């Protein structure tokens, strides 16, 4: 069986967003009050302004941490575990309802398409007291795949 060789592909912002848009499995890394990392598996997407967006609840650790320490990292994974991934570092803002309602609509549209009843969706976000995390990318690594170093091919 041939060995898979690890790859890294440097990308610009447009290429990064093109890579992230169809991928919704992410690992959000925030900082706890003592500075240690806190990781949360999340579902996310990309909004029309090129920010990574994640729906959450205000009382969740990821949301609390991001409010106090807005520098976060997001590892974006492919559906297949051994497929390509990228780490995106950025600045996170946390929006609460009702301010976040338009952002939630954009989040849903960009991940799932049209909703059958937008008023019902908006009301559900209010009733659930959701918040929206919007991460502006400031730095990112190459798009990478795992495998052996090329010297072991």
KAMOCOR-V187602 format. One record per residue. N is the residue number from 1. RES is the residue in one letter. PHI is phi in radians with two decimals (NA if undefined). NEAR is the number of other ideal C-beta (glycine too) atoms within 10 Angstrom. D_FIRST is the distance of its C-alpha to the first C-alpha in Angstrom with 2 decimals. Layout:
BEGIN
n=N res=RES phi=PHI near=NEAR d_first=D_FIRST
n=N res=RES phi=PHI near=NEAR d_first=D_FIRST
END
This chain:
BEGIN
n=1 res=X phi=NA near=3 d_first=0.00
n=2 res=X phi=-1.20 near=5 d_first=3.83
n=3 res=X phi=-1.41 near=11 d_first=6.48
n=4 res=X phi=-1.48 near=12 d_first=9.29
n=5 res=X phi=-1.65 near=14 d_first=12.48
n=6 res=X phi=-1.08 near=13 d_first=15.68
n=7 res=X phi=-2.28 near=13 d_first=18.42
n=8 res=X phi=-2.42 near=12 d_first=22.17
n=9 res=X phi=-2.20 near=12 d_first=24.55
n=10 res=X phi=-1.22 near=10 d_first=28.26
n=11 res=X phi=-2.28 near=16 d_first=30.36
n=12 res=X phi=-1.51 near=9 d_first=34.10
n=13 res=X phi=-1.06 near=10 d_first=35.91
n=14 res=X phi=-1.08 near=9 d_first=35.78
n=15 res=X phi=-1.18 near=13 d_first=32.02
n=16 res=X phi=-1.04 near=22 d_first=31.66
n=17 res=X phi=-1.12 near=18 d_first=33.82
n=18 res=X phi=-1.10 near=12 d_first=32.01
n=19 res=X phi=-1.18 near=20 d_first=28.73
n=20 res=X phi=-1.29 near=22 d_first=30.56
n=21 res=X phi=-0.83 near=14 d_first=32.68
n=22 res=X phi=-1.45 near=11 d_first=30.24
n=23 res=X phi=-1.88 near=18 d_first=28.80
n=24 res=X phi=-2.11 near=18 d_first=31.08
n=25 res=X phi=-1.58 near=15 d_first=29.25
n=26 res=X phi=-2.43 near=22 d_first=30.51
n=27 res=X phi=-2.14 near=16 d_first=31.31
n=28 res=X phi=-1.61 near=24 d_first=34.83
n=29 res=X phi=-2.04 near=18 d_first=35.78
n=30 res=X phi=-2.02 near=25 d_first=39.51
n=31 res=X phi=-1.94 near=17 d_first=41.69
n=32 res=X phi=-1.24 near=13 d_first=43.85
n=33 res=X phi=-1.07 near=10 d_first=47.43
n=34 res=X phi=-1.56 near=5 d_first=46.46
n=35 res=X phi=1.57 near=7 d_first=43.85
n=36 res=X phi=-1.37 near=7 d_first=40.78
n=37 res=X phi=-1.30 near=11 d_first=38.01
n=38 res=X phi=-2.24 near=16 d_first=38.00
n=39 res=X phi=-1.86 near=13 d_first=34.92
n=40 res=X phi=-2.32 near=16 d_first=35.27
n=41 res=X phi=-1.24 near=10 d_first=32.69
n=42 res=X phi=-2.45 near=18 d_first=34.40
n=43 res=X phi=-1.87 near=11 d_first=34.27
n=44 res=X phi=-2.60 near=24 d_first=35.48
n=45 res=X phi=-2.75 near=22 d_first=35.86
n=46 res=X phi=-2.20 near=25 d_first=37.48
n=47 res=X phi=-1.51 near=18 d_first=41.18
n=48 res=X phi=-1.18 near=10 d_first=42.97
n=49 res=X phi=-1.70 near=10 d_first=43.79
n=50 res=X phi=1.42 near=14 d_first=40.20
n=51 res=X phi=-1.74 near=21 d_first=40.43
n=52 res=X phi=-1.33 near=25 d_first=37.89
n=53 res=X phi=-2.21 near=23 d_first=39.77
n=54 res=X phi=-2.43 near=25 d_first=39.43
n=55 res=X phi=-1.52 near=20 d_first=41.90
n=56 res=X phi=-2.68 near=20 d_first=43.13
n=57 res=X phi=-2.17 near=11 d_first=46.30
n=58 res=X phi=-1.00 near=13 d_first=48.72
n=59 res=X phi=-1.48 near=9 d_first=48.65
n=60 res=X phi=-1.27 near=15 d_first=44.89
n=61 res=X phi=-0.97 near=13 d_first=43.81
n=62 res=X phi=-1.04 near=22 d_first=41.75
n=63 res=X phi=-1.25 near=22 d_first=44.86
n=64 res=X phi=-1.05 near=17 d_first=47.28
n=65 res=X phi=-1.07 near=22 d_first=45.12
n=66 res=X phi=-1.15 near=26 d_first=44.64
n=67 res=X phi=-1.13 near=16 d_first=48.42
n=68 res=X phi=-1.56 near=11 d_first=49.16
n=69 res=X phi=-2.39 near=14 d_first=46.30
n=70 res=X phi=-1.28 near=17 d_first=45.12
n=71 res=X phi=-1.38 near=14 d_first=42.35
n=72 res=X phi=-2.28 near=23 d_first=39.14
n=73 res=X phi=-2.24 near=20 d_first=35.40
n=74 res=X phi=-2.27 near=24 d_first=33.20
n=75 res=X phi=-1.69 near=16 d_first=29.42
n=76 res=X phi=-1.71 near=23 d_first=28.40
n=77 res=X phi=-1.85 near=16 d_first=25.20
n=78 res=X phi=-1.42 near=16 d_first=23.33
n=79 res=X phi=-1.06 near=9 d_first=23.27
n=80 res=X phi=-1.50 near=7 d_first=19.57
n=81 res=X phi=-0.99 near=9 d_first=19.36
n=82 res=X phi=-1.52 near=10 d_first=16.29
n=83 res=X phi=-1.56 near=11 d_first=17.93
n=84 res=X phi=-1.14 near=18 d_first=20.55
n=85 res=X phi=-2.64 near=20 d_first=23.62
n=86 res=X phi=-2.65 near=21 d_first=26.75
n=87 res=X phi=-1.79 near=16 d_first=29.61
n=88 res=X phi=-2.07 near=22 d_first=33.07
n=89 res=X phi=-1.77 near=15 d_first=36.17
n=90 res=X phi=-2.95 near=18 d_first=39.53
n=91 res=X phi=-1.83 near=14 d_first=43.00
n=92 res=X phi=-1.84 near=24 d_first=43.57
n=93 res=X phi=-2.03 near=14 d_first=46.74
n=94 res=X phi=-1.95 near=20 d_first=47.50
n=95 res=X phi=-1.89 near=17 d_first=49.65
n=96 res=X phi=-1.77 near=13 d_first=51.58
n=97 res=X phi=-1.28 near=19 d_first=53.13
n=98 res=X phi=-1.51 near=10 d_first=55.19
n=99 res=X phi=-0.97 near=10 d_first=54.16
n=100 res=X phi=-1.46 near=21 d_first=50.48
n=101 res=X phi=-1.02 near=18 d_first=51.17
n=102 res=X phi=-1.12 near=12 d_first=50.48
n=103 res=X phi=-1.12 near=23 d_first=47.30
n=104 res=X phi=-1.14 near=22 d_first=46.16
n=105 res=X phi=-1.09 near=16 d_first=46.82
n=106 res=X phi=-1.09 near=19 d_first=44.79
n=107 res=X phi=-1.00 near=23 d_first=41.97
n=108 res=X phi=-1.09 near=18 d_first=41.94
n=109 res=X phi=-1.03 near=15 d_first=42.22
n=110 res=X phi=-1.29 near=16 d_first=39.35
n=111 res=X phi=-1.74 near=16 d_first=36.98
n=112 res=X phi=-2.07 near=10 d_first=38.31
n=113 res=X phi=1.64 near=7 d_first=40.84
n=114 res=X phi=-1.40 near=8 d_first=44.42
n=115 res=X phi=-1.66 near=14 d_first=45.99
n=116 res=X phi=-1.28 near=6 d_first=48.45
n=117 res=X phi=-2.67 near=9 d_first=51.18
n=118 res=X phi=-1.14 near=14 d_first=51.09
n=119 res=X phi=-1.10 near=8 d_first=54.29
n=120 res=X phi=-1.09 near=9 d_first=52.80
n=121 res=X phi=-1.08 near=15 d_first=49.65
n=122 res=X phi=-1.03 near=17 d_first=51.81
n=123 res=X phi=-1.12 near=13 d_first=53.95
n=124 res=X phi=-1.09 near=13 d_first=50.96
n=125 res=X phi=-1.14 near=21 d_first=49.88
n=126 res=X phi=-1.18 near=14 d_first=53.47
n=127 res=X phi=-1.06 near=9 d_first=53.79
n=128 res=X phi=-1.45 near=11 d_first=50.59
n=129 res=X phi=1.12 near=11 d_first=51.65
n=130 res=X phi=-1.24 near=19 d_first=48.29
n=131 res=X phi=-2.31 near=25 d_first=47.56
n=132 res=X phi=-2.11 near=25 d_first=45.26
n=133 res=X phi=-1.67 near=29 d_first=43.29
n=134 res=X phi=-2.06 near=21 d_first=43.01
n=135 res=X phi=-1.96 near=26 d_first=40.91
n=136 res=X phi=-1.54 near=14 d_first=41.61
n=137 res=X phi=-1.09 near=18 d_first=38.64
n=138 res=X phi=-2.05 near=10 d_first=39.80
n=139 res=X phi=-2.78 near=9 d_first=36.55
n=140 res=X phi=-2.68 near=23 d_first=32.83
n=141 res=X phi=-1.51 near=16 d_first=29.66
n=142 res=X phi=-1.25 near=14 d_first=27.02
n=143 res=X phi=-1.26 near=20 d_first=24.81
n=144 res=X phi=-2.18 near=14 d_first=21.64
n=145 res=X phi=-2.24 near=16 d_first=18.07
n=146 res=X phi=-1.43 near=13 d_first=16.26
n=147 res=X phi=2.53 near=14 d_first=13.25
n=148 res=X phi=-1.46 near=11 d_first=13.07
n=149 res=X phi=-1.10 near=9 d_first=15.96
n=150 res=X phi=-0.99 near=10 d_first=15.58
n=151 res=X phi=-1.15 near=6 d_first=16.57
n=152 res=X phi=-1.81 near=9 d_first=13.33
n=153 res=X phi=-1.08 near=10 d_first=11.16
END
